[in-house]
Amino acid sequence: MARSRNRPPKLLPRVGAVRPAPPATTAELLERAKVAGKAGGPGPTELRRFVERIVAGDRAALGELAPFPELTTLDAWAAFTEVFGATPERAAIDPECSLRSARAAQRRIHAVAERGGRIACATAAPASLLGIYGAIVRYALGAGAEIGDLADVGPLRIDGRSPRFVRWLEGVAVVSDGAALCATRDGEAAREWLFVHPRPSLVVADGPFAEVAWEAGIEVVAFAGLDRGALAIPAARGDRCTLVPMRVDRPPRAYALLSDVFSATPEPASERPSCPEL
């Protein structure tokens, strides 16, 4: 008992001594959702090889794009750094780049919509991206755009499988087997989609849909990750392309913050954030 009486009193923490952590920024939340950042993408070695293949005109790396004449490795890396925030040593999507580009994309959608332009939407990754496209369609319709909604096209052979159909879900074209929605990586569905669709003023799409539309001379707002990022070349050049860098294989709820961007009032161009200098 004597020993316990001689012990020093326990010190209680002072009220207010521990400061709560500041709330996470939108960019930090995007990285936590693994829409941006390093998670799930190619490593530095894989990304370097991918960029080299784009420069060499490799069809697998270019997707549905034609080779870019006189493209150098230096030019290609400059584009990937500007659009994605990636470097040869850091294979990651900078979330600030995602936000910057999403706001720029929303301004383009708004500009086309308010003059009553026709906007065509299509996704090659419906299990992940239908939610964000739904937000875009609702916003564009409210701003005055014309959104196509056509009957099924098909049967087709897509990704080596048949029968497949191009089907519209509330203004968004997707690939279906008639019972379920299917992801796609080849250009067959995109070419059929663009053939039957009245020529749009703007395409909002990802994967082969965005690439085929850009090759057809149409302005595109594209969503792409580092593994299919060849559209960064025209995006960096300001050549009919606004690319929103992000992973396209996350659960739909992971894109809620970007959906909010496409539902908000557009910011003036002078107020848009820029990617940090690396």
Secondary structure as GFF3:
##gff-version 3
##sequence-region A 1 278
A	DSSP	alpha_helix	2	6	.	.	.	ID=ss1
A	DSSP	alpha_helix	26	32	.	.	.	ID=ss2
A	DSSP	alpha_helix	44	56	.	.	.	ID=ss3
A	DSSP	alpha_helix	59	62	.	.	.	ID=ss4
A	DSSP	alpha_helix	73	84	.	.	.	ID=ss5
A	DSSP	alpha_helix	95	114	.	.	.	ID=ss6
A	DSSP	beta_strand	118	122	.	.	.	ID=ss7
A	DSSP	alpha_helix	126	142	.	.	.	ID=ss8
A	DSSP	beta_strand	146	147	.	.	.	ID=ss9
A	DSSP	beta_strand	153	158	.	.	.	ID=ss10
A	DSSP	beta_strand	161	169	.	.	.	ID=ss11
A	DSSP	beta_strand	172	176	.	.	.	ID=ss12
A	DSSP	beta_strand	181	182	.	.	.	ID=ss13
A	DSSP	alpha_helix	188	196	.	.	.	ID=ss14
A	DSSP	beta_strand	202	206	.	.	.	ID=ss15
A	DSSP	alpha_helix	207	215	.	.	.	ID=ss16
A	DSSP	beta_strand	220	224	.	.	.	ID=ss17
A	DSSP	three_ten_helix	226	228	.	.	.	ID=ss18
A	DSSP	alpha_helix	232	237	.	.	.	ID=ss19
A	DSSP	beta_strand	241	245	.	.	.	ID=ss20
A	DSSP	three_ten_helix	252	255	.	.	.	ID=ss21
A	DSSP	alpha_helix	256	261	.	.	.	ID=ss22
A	DSSP	three_ten_helix	269	271	.	.	.	ID=ss23
###
